[in-house]
């Protein structure tokens, strides 16, 4: 069977069958590998059983269990988004622009509008409303806003670090099995080619510091660092430790600071004034943005008895939601196709060995 033609829109039933077969093999392999680490497996199973029993068993402990489960779910959500950001949702799309950045911006705008950061919990972090009593110890400042969104930002950064592991392990496995990775052409004079060569040399010569430098700045070529480290058998904790520190601490604080500074009330007003000056489309863009900000501010003060606007969703937010859903759908379809094609290659290799 032609592996490239094994996609949902050409052979939907065969693709789905191969997808579930490959998924079953991967799950079985993962469980077998986990069982080799008996202490880790026993700990995971025990914690899962204890959490499930505590969640469904009535008692005074329920309030603590509910808080713990909600907190872990919130942290896990950002870790998953971080992993998706590293793989680009299959399209090079980064979840910082879709989720974490808007979340930080929303907290920043709410802080300046409310004049406080002690948002009621619940509904925070799922929803933000202004507190009835302002905490004088928790004043609105850049550092306090950074502290408010630090946990979710770090979880997202940890997820991006975890998402960089597949290229590392693939290159390492290829090197240990006697294979190798594709060499970078030294004759490529393009800007991208020179950048790739620079990243490879930096990682090879500097080691931990080079990996840390590559991971600490927005770098679309960081996958190459993972491939290089795996190919040259750089120790796992050297690679992952530098990647984790660079992405979850250094890079995360740079990006967070940029969003908080960019979305303070003064700069937002200046940005809207600049949008209005754009010929032809400026006034048309300004009105939806102003409507969106007005709706957000009214939503923040809904505990005062004010009736929030009935049209909460603007055309801009509606289009963004549809775009995100389309990207997620494309990502799921690409995963199904990739696993089905992997199973087809697996079957092809087995048939080739039998013929030999």
N, C-alpha and C positions, 0 to 999 in steps of 0.2 A: 504493500500500500504506500502511495505517495504521502509522506509525512506532512509535507507543507499543505496539502489539500484537506488535512484532518482538522477542520474548523467547524464551528457550530452552524454557520450559514451555508455550508456545503453538505456536510454529512452530520446532521444534528444527533441522530440516534447512536451512530457509531462513536461519535465524539463523547457523548455523555456516558456511554458504556465504558469506554477506555478511561475516561476521567475518574469514574468511581472505582474501577479496578486499580488504577495507579494510586488513588487516595487511600484505598484499603492497604496496599503494599507499604506506603509511606507511614501510615499509622501503626501498622504491625511492626515495622522496622524500628520506629521510634520507641514503642513500648518495650521491645526486646532490648534496645540499647539502654533504656532507663532502668530495666530490671537488673542490668549488670552492676549498677550502682545501688545496691540494696538499701543502704542507709538513706540515701536521697529519696528513693522511691517510697520507702516506708514513711518518711517524714511528710512527703507530699500527700500520700493517701490518708495518713492520720489527720493532717490539718484539714483536708477536704471533708472527711467524715465529721470531725468535730464542728466545723463551721456549719455544715448542713444540719446536723442535729440541733445545734444552738439556735439556728435561724428559725426552725419550725417548732421548737419546744417553747411553750409559754413559760413566762417567769419574769422576775425583776431584771434579769440580764438582757432582756430583749432590747431595751433602749441603747445599750452599749453595742450589742451585736448589729443593730440597724445602722448605727453611726459608723462602725468599723467596715461593714459591707459597702455602705455608700462611699466611704473614703477610698477603699480599695478599688471600687468600680471607677471612681473619678480618676484615680492615678492610672489605672489600667487603660482607660480611654485615651489618655495623652501618650502613654507608651506606645499603644497601637498606632496612633496617628504619627508618632515619630518614626516608627518602622515604615509606615506607608510613605512618609516623606522621603526616606532614603531610597525606596524603590520607585518613587515618583508616580505612584498610582498607575504604573505602566505607561505613562505619557510624559514623564519628566516634571509633573506637577507637584509642587511642594505644599504640604499641609500647613506650613507656617502661614502662608498667604491666605489660606482658606479658613483656618480655625484658630491657631494660637495668636497670630497677629491681631485679628478682629477681637478676640477675647481680651487681650491686653488693652487694645484701644477702647473697648467698651468700659472696662474698669477705670481707665484713665479719665474718660469723658464723664463717667458717673461720679468719680471722686471730686472733680472740679465743680460739677453741677451741685452735688450734695454738700460739698465742703467737709466731707468725712469719708472714712474708709471702713468703719465698723458696720458694714451692711448686714441686715438681719439674716441669720442662718437657722432654718431655711427661710426664704427660697434660694439664697446665695449658696453655691455658685451657679446653679441652673438659671437663676433669674436675679436681677439686681434691682432693689428699691432703696430709696434713701432712708436712713435710720431716723427714728423719732427723736432720739437723744444722741447728740454728737459727743464722741469720746475725745476730751481735750488732749489726752496723751497720744492719740493716733491722728495727728494732723496730716493734711494733704501735702506731700512733698514727693519729689522724684524717688527718693530712697524708700519711703514708706509704700509707695505704689509698687516699686520693684519687689519689696518684701511680700506684698499682698499676692502677687502672682508668681512668686518664686517656685513653689512646689510644682505647679502644673508645667511651668517652663522647664524645670529640671527633669521631670518625668518625660516630657517631649524630647529633651536632649538625650536622655538615656535610650529612648526608643530609636533615635537617629543613629546612635552608636551601635545598637544591636543590629540595625538594618545594614550596617557596613560589614558584618561578619560573613555573609555568603560569598562575596568575591574573595575574601581572605582564605576561607576553607576550600573553595574550589581550586584556587591556585596552589595551595599547599598540598591538596590531595593529588593534583596533577603532577607536581614535582616529586612527591614521594613514590608515585607509581611509575616514574621514569619519563613522564611527559614534560611539558613546559608550557609557558604562556607565549603568546605572540609577541615578537620583538617589536619595539617601536622604531620606526624608520628614522634614522638620523638625517636623512635627506629631505625630510618634510619641513619646508620653510614657512609653512602657514603659521599663523598666530597660535592656533590650537596645537599644532604639532610641536612647536617650541615649548608651549606650556606643559605638555605631556612629558617631554624630555626633562624639563626642569624639575617636575614633581618626582619623577623616577630617580634622578640623581640626588635630590634632596633627601629622599627616604633612605636610599642606599648608603649615603655617606654619613648622615647625621644621626640616623636611628631614631631613638625615642623623641628627641627634640624636633627632628624633622617631621615625624608623624604628628606631634603635638601642634606644630606650626601649621601644617596642612589642615588639621581638623578644627583649628581655632578661628578660621576665617571662612566666609562663604566661598566654597570651592567646588564647582561642578565636576572637577577631575579627581575628586578624592577616591572614587572607586579604583583608580589606577594605583593609589597608595596601598589599598587593600590587596590588589593583585600582586604588586611588587613585594609587599611584606610576606604574603603567602608563598610566592615563588622562591624567595631567598630564605625561607624557613625562619623568619623572625619569630621569637617566642610569643605565644598567644597573649600573655599578660602584658608584654611590652607594647604590642599593637593595640589591644583592647583598652589597656590602662591609659595610654596616650590619647586614644580616640575618645574615651569616656570623659576625661578631664577637659579636652579641647572642646567637645560638642556640648556636654551637659553643664559646664561651668563657664568657660571663657566665651565661646561663641554665643551661648544662650544669653549671657549678660549684655553682650554687645548688641544683639538684635532687640532684646527687651528694652534697653536704654533708648535705642533709636525710635522704637514705636512710641514709648512714653513721651519722649521729647517732641515727636512729630504731632502727637494728638493732644497737646495742651490747648486750652481754649483759645489763646491768642493766635497760635499758628493755624488752627482750624479756620478761624475767621479770615486770616490773611489768605489761606488757600482758596476759600470760597470766593474771595474778591478776585483772585487771579483767574479762577475758572470763569467768572463772569466776563472777563476781558477777552476771552477766546472768541474770535469772529464766528458768527453764524450759530455755532453749537453751544457757545458759552452760556447764554441765558437759558437754553433748554436743559442743560445739565445742572445748572445751579438750583432750579426749582425742585427737582426730585431729591437732591442732596439736602436742601433746607427742610423739606417735608420729612425726610428720614430723621434728621436731627431733632426736629420738633416732636415727632412721635416718640423718640427715645427719651427725651426730657420729660414728656408728659407721663410716660410709663414709669419713670423713676419716682414720681411724686404721687403714684396712684393711691397710696395709703392716706393721703390727705383728704380723700373723698372726691377728688377730681375724677371725672369720667374720662377714661382714656379714649383716644380717637378710635372710631370703628374700623377705619382702614389702616390697620397696623402695618400691613405689608405693602411696601412700595413696589413699583415695577422693577426697580434695580435689584432689590433683595429677592424678588420672585425669580428673576432671570438668573441670579447667582445660585439660588437653591437648585434650579433645574440644571444648571451647568455642573454643579457638584454631583448631583445624582447621575448625570450622564457619564461623568468621569469614573465614578464608583462602579457603574454598570459595565463600562468598558474594561475596567480593571478586573472585575469578576470574570467576564468573558475571556479575557486574555489568560487568566489563571487556568480556567477550564481547558482552553485550547492547548496551553503549554503542558499540562499534566497528561492530557490525552496523547499528545505527540510524544512525550517521554515514554508512555506505555507502549506505543507503537514501535519506538526504537528498541525498547527492552525486548519485545517479542521478536523483532528482526535479528537482534544479536543472538538470541537463543536458537533461532532457526539456523543461523549461520554456523554456530558451534556444532549443531547436530550434523550438518552436512559435512563438516570437516572430519 
